[in-house]
Amino acid sequence: MPLSRRRFLASSLGLAVASPAVAQSYGQFFKVENDEGRPVANMRLPGEITGQIQELRGVTYVGPREAEVTLYEFFDYNCPYCRKAAADMTALAGSDPALRIGLVHNPILSPMSAQAAKVSLAVQRKLGSAAAFTFYGQLLATRGQIDGNKALDLGAKLGVPRSELEEIADSDAVREAMRAHMHIAANLGLTATPSYVLGNTGVLGHPGVKSLAKMIAAMRRCDQIACG
């Protein structure tokens, strides 16, 4: 069954996102740099909001449940920096088996991003997080604009018929999951993609794999992204 562009667009454009609960005042709460030595915007976040991330449905996780540190990435499938981030998330998952990574959808750039996110959530519901993490890496490694059709093609290669994936992607459960993901992102003031949450700290933009590894190491030492 071909992708219903009208249905996908209608449901994507109907996503209401809350106004940020966190003021747009990301600066440098912690003095951290990206892989090129430039300052990374970050901010302490309310624990009552960051604590809600683990309650979200449809988050793709890799790494042990009992991990000391969980790194959440909020991403959009049509964000160019998210392509580099996906390769770095895969590298971190392979080099740091004690780390837990959670992928949270924040398709703020276009309706096509929302279409792809819905298919990604459908893959996660049907095949689980391991397959969804593979899907995430492979889809962001493709060239050109990413939309629902491209996502469905890749999902079919993973073994789920397009018609079944489309049905799951258009379900109320997937729509509510994506709305909840975006609601949390908005409440945390995560206006850039990708953005990250480590503990109760938000990081805007992709700082690079080396910088992220340093922040993760600091979290293990002092429960902050940088130790004094």
Kinemage of the C-alpha trace (Angstrom):
@kinemage 1
@onewidth
@group {chain A} dominant
@subgroup {mainchain}
@vectorlist {calphas} color= white
{ca met a 1} P 0.000 0.000 0.000
{ca pro a 2} L 1.534 3.356 -0.998
{ca leu a 3} L 2.248 5.958 1.609
{ca ser a 4} L -0.734 8.278 2.104
{ca arg a 5} L 0.949 11.670 1.879
{ca arg a 6} L -2.272 13.463 2.792
{ca arg a 7} L -2.732 11.370 5.944
{ca phe a 8} L 0.896 11.688 7.005
{ca leu a 9} L 0.980 15.445 6.417
{ca ala a 10} L -2.317 16.024 8.156
{ca ser a 11} L -1.301 14.143 11.265
{ca ser a 12} L 2.187 15.675 11.284
{ca leu a 13} L 0.993 19.252 10.943
{ca gly a 14} L -1.576 18.680 13.667
{ca leu a 15} L 1.059 18.134 16.341
{ca ala a 16} L 0.677 20.756 19.022
{ca val a 17} L 3.825 21.526 20.978
{ca ala a 18} L 3.824 23.305 24.308
{ca ser a 19} L 5.620 26.567 24.878
{ca pro a 20} L 9.000 26.072 26.567
{ca ala a 21} L 8.849 25.837 30.337
{ca val a 22} L 12.584 26.580 30.455
{ca ala a 23} L 13.570 30.119 29.529
{ca gln a 24} L 15.603 30.475 26.338
{ca ser a 25} L 18.727 31.390 28.274
{ca tyr a 26} L 21.176 28.653 27.401
{ca gly a 27} L 24.635 30.036 28.001
{ca gln a 28} L 27.624 28.305 29.563
{ca phe a 29} L 26.548 27.038 32.952
{ca phe a 30} L 29.492 24.634 32.665
{ca lys a 31} L 32.659 25.620 30.808
{ca val a 32} L 32.807 22.918 28.172
{ca glu a 33} L 34.122 22.999 24.601
{ca asn a 34} L 33.275 21.143 21.435
{ca asp a 35} L 35.747 19.082 19.424
{ca glu a 36} L 36.959 22.270 17.687
{ca gly a 37} L 37.606 24.076 20.968
{ca arg a 38} L 34.561 26.368 20.812
{ca pro a 39} L 32.196 26.935 23.766
{ca val a 40} L 29.195 24.630 24.012
{ca ala a 41} L 25.867 26.139 25.081
{ca asn a 42} L 24.484 24.333 28.104
{ca met a 43} L 22.138 24.906 31.011
{ca arg a 44} L 21.007 23.290 34.244
{ca leu a 45} L 17.478 21.924 33.810
{ca pro a 46} L 14.654 21.274 36.269
{ca gly a 47} L 14.834 17.722 37.570
{ca glu a 48} L 11.045 17.448 37.564
{ca ile a 49} L 11.134 17.795 33.770
{ca thr a 50} L 14.251 15.747 32.954
{ca gly a 51} L 12.849 12.996 35.153
{ca gln a 52} L 9.906 12.677 32.761
{ca ile a 53} L 12.136 11.580 29.861
{ca gln a 54} L 12.503 8.051 31.200
{ca glu a 55} L 8.705 7.766 31.331
{ca leu a 56} L 8.306 8.468 27.599
{ca arg a 57} L 7.113 5.679 25.351
{ca gly a 58} L 8.910 5.041 22.094
{ca val a 59} L 12.408 6.084 23.182
{ca thr a 60} L 15.021 3.922 21.464
{ca tyr a 61} L 17.538 2.672 24.014
{ca val a 62} L 20.886 0.938 23.669
{ca gly a 63} L 23.092 -0.006 26.595
{ca pro a 64} L 22.348 -1.508 30.010
{ca arg a 65} L 19.231 -0.547 31.969
{ca glu a 66} L 21.303 -0.208 35.138
{ca ala a 67} L 23.802 2.175 33.521
{ca glu a 68} L 25.262 4.857 35.753
{ca val a 69} L 24.921 7.448 32.963
{ca thr a 70} L 22.247 7.837 30.290
{ca leu a 71} L 22.801 10.181 27.348
{ca tyr a 72} L 19.610 11.362 25.652
{ca glu a 73} L 19.779 12.733 22.121
{ca phe a 74} L 16.863 14.814 20.802
{ca phe a 75} L 17.075 14.749 17.009
{ca asp a 76} L 15.402 15.471 13.670
{ca tyr a 77} L 15.915 13.225 10.640
{ca asn a 78} L 16.495 16.246 8.365
{ca cys a 79} L 19.018 18.001 10.573
{ca pro a 80} L 22.446 17.924 8.851
{ca tyr a 81} L 24.278 17.867 12.181
{ca cys a 82} L 22.192 14.874 13.232
{ca arg a 83} L 23.892 12.856 10.485
{ca lys a 84} L 27.269 13.350 12.172
{ca ala a 85} L 25.674 12.803 15.554
{ca ala a 86} L 24.247 9.440 14.458
{ca ala a 87} L 27.694 8.191 13.488
{ca asp a 88} L 29.035 9.434 16.823
{ca met a 89} L 26.203 7.800 18.803
{ca thr a 90} L 27.013 4.511 17.083
{ca ala a 91} L 30.699 4.968 17.928
{ca leu a 92} L 29.915 5.767 21.582
{ca ala a 93} L 27.635 2.754 21.874
{ca gly a 94} L 30.426 0.547 20.558
{ca ser a 95} L 33.265 2.046 22.592
{ca asp a 96} L 31.438 2.504 25.916
{ca pro a 97} L 29.305 -0.579 26.672
{ca ala a 98} L 28.486 0.785 30.153
{ca leu a 99} L 26.752 3.831 28.633
{ca arg a 100} L 23.006 3.929 28.016
{ca ile a 101} L 21.825 6.011 25.056
{ca gly a 102} L 18.233 7.134 24.538
{ca leu a 103} L 17.030 8.558 21.216
{ca val a 104} L 14.138 11.008 21.503
{ca his a 105} L 12.310 12.363 18.459
{ca asn a 106} L 12.100 16.127 17.996
{ca pro a 107} L 11.014 16.576 14.339
{ca ile a 108} L 10.810 20.366 14.306
{ca leu a 109} L 12.299 21.115 10.884
{ca ser a 110} L 9.603 19.907 8.484
{ca pro a 111} L 6.504 17.721 8.018
{ca met a 112} L 8.779 15.241 6.239
{ca ser a 113} L 10.826 14.919 9.428
{ca ala a 114} L 7.627 14.083 11.302
{ca gln a 115} L 6.733 11.443 8.711
{ca ala a 116} L 10.120 9.776 9.108
{ca ala a 117} L 9.873 9.977 12.900
{ca lys a 118} L 6.508 8.222 12.836
{ca val a 119} L 7.952 5.376 10.778
{ca ser a 120} L 10.925 5.191 13.132
{ca leu a 121} L 8.541 4.893 16.086
{ca ala a 122} L 6.663 2.185 14.200
{ca val a 123} L 9.908 0.233 13.723
{ca gln a 124} L 10.617 0.585 17.433
{ca arg a 125} L 7.148 -0.701 18.348
{ca lys a 126} L 7.338 -3.625 15.928
{ca leu a 127} L 10.967 -4.739 16.190
{ca gly a 128} L 12.316 -3.212 19.417
{ca ser a 129} L 15.094 -0.809 20.284
{ca ala a 130} L 18.018 -2.730 18.776
{ca ala a 131} L 16.405 -2.683 15.322
{ca ala a 132} L 15.278 0.926 15.780
{ca phe a 133} L 18.833 1.990 16.622
{ca thr a 134} L 20.064 0.307 13.434
{ca phe a 135} L 17.247 2.009 11.506
{ca tyr a 136} L 18.241 5.407 12.956
{ca gly a 137} L 21.874 5.022 11.924
{ca gln a 138} L 21.083 3.717 8.450
{ca leu a 139} L 18.397 6.295 7.675
{ca leu a 140} L 20.602 9.213 8.718
{ca ala a 141} L 23.397 7.763 6.575
{ca thr a 142} L 21.275 8.065 3.411
{ca arg a 143} L 21.689 11.007 1.079
{ca gly a 144} L 19.182 13.737 0.441
{ca gln a 145} L 15.996 14.725 2.183
{ca ile a 146} L 14.432 12.113 4.429
{ca asp a 147} L 10.676 11.608 4.354
{ca gly a 148} L 8.111 8.948 5.124
{ca asn a 149} L 8.615 7.088 1.862
{ca lys a 150} L 12.365 6.785 2.351
{ca ala a 151} L 11.785 5.641 5.930
{ca leu a 152} L 9.220 3.044 4.820
{ca asp a 153} L 11.625 1.707 2.192
{ca leu a 154} L 14.302 1.183 4.823
{ca gly a 155} L 11.832 -0.354 7.264
{ca ala a 156} L 10.802 -2.859 4.587
{ca lys a 157} L 14.454 -3.857 4.187
{ca leu a 158} L 14.495 -4.637 7.912
{ca gly a 159} L 11.700 -7.132 7.333
{ca val a 160} L 8.439 -5.264 8.010
{ca pro a 161} L 6.043 -4.825 5.060
{ca arg a 162} L 5.429 -1.199 4.113
{ca ser a 163} L 1.681 -1.574 4.613
{ca glu a 164} L 2.126 -2.828 8.163
{ca leu a 165} L 4.634 -0.107 9.029
{ca glu a 166} L 2.352 2.578 7.622
{ca glu a 167} L -0.568 1.282 9.665
{ca ile a 168} L 1.476 1.372 12.877
{ca ala a 169} L 2.950 4.776 11.997
{ca asp a 170} L -0.549 6.212 11.574
{ca ser a 171} L -1.801 4.825 14.884
{ca asp a 172} L -2.905 6.985 17.782
{ca ala a 173} L -0.231 5.358 19.956
{ca val a 174} L 2.587 6.530 17.683
{ca arg a 175} L 1.073 9.981 17.283
{ca glu a 176} L 0.772 10.389 21.045
{ca ala a 177} L 4.328 9.128 21.585
{ca met a 178} L 5.759 11.655 19.137
{ca arg a 179} L 3.703 14.467 20.627
{ca ala a 180} L 5.033 13.552 24.088
{ca his a 181} L 8.639 13.528 22.818
{ca met a 182} L 8.247 16.978 21.288
{ca his a 183} L 6.446 18.297 24.357
{ca ile a 184} L 9.380 17.349 26.594
{ca ala a 185} L 11.879 18.862 24.140
{ca ala a 186} L 9.926 22.132 24.071
{ca asn a 187} L 9.611 22.235 27.843
{ca leu a 188} L 13.375 21.796 28.148
{ca gly a 189} L 14.046 24.606 25.668
{ca leu a 190} L 15.820 22.257 23.251
{ca thr a 191} L 15.416 24.455 20.185
{ca ala a 192} L 18.456 23.095 18.315
{ca thr a 193} L 18.863 19.660 16.768
{ca pro a 194} L 20.544 17.628 17.873
{ca ser a 195} L 20.487 18.520 21.565
{ca tyr a 196} L 21.376 16.359 24.526
{ca val a 197} L 20.375 15.790 28.110
{ca leu a 198} L 22.912 14.385 30.567
{ca gly a 199} L 21.594 14.202 34.101
{ca asn a 200} L 19.946 17.569 34.718
{ca thr a 201} L 21.966 19.444 32.096
{ca gly a 202} L 20.878 20.321 28.579
{ca val a 203} L 23.425 20.749 25.769
{ca leu a 204} L 22.450 22.594 22.593
{ca gly a 205} L 23.952 21.404 19.325
{ca his a 206} L 26.345 18.568 18.599
{ca pro a 207} L 29.698 19.096 20.361
{ca gly a 208} L 31.402 16.078 18.774
{ca val a 209} L 32.161 12.590 19.983
{ca lys a 210} L 35.301 13.520 21.947
{ca ser a 211} L 33.528 16.313 23.788
{ca leu a 212} L 30.569 14.065 24.593
{ca ala a 213} L 32.912 11.362 25.869
{ca lys a 214} L 34.519 13.914 28.217
{ca met a 215} L 31.114 14.995 29.514
{ca ile a 216} L 30.113 11.378 30.099
{ca ala a 217} L 33.358 10.730 31.979
{ca ala a 218} L 32.755 13.819 34.121
{ca met a 219} L 29.215 12.646 34.905
{ca arg a 220} L 30.680 9.432 36.251
{ca arg a 221} L 33.204 11.310 38.404
{ca cys a 222} L 31.126 14.169 39.796
{ca asp a 223} L 27.574 13.879 38.412
{ca gln a 224} L 28.091 16.975 36.234
{ca ile a 225} L 29.214 17.439 32.626
{ca ala a 226} L 32.356 19.180 33.896
{ca cys a 227} L 34.088 18.744 37.258
{ca gly a 228} L 35.544 21.713 39.124
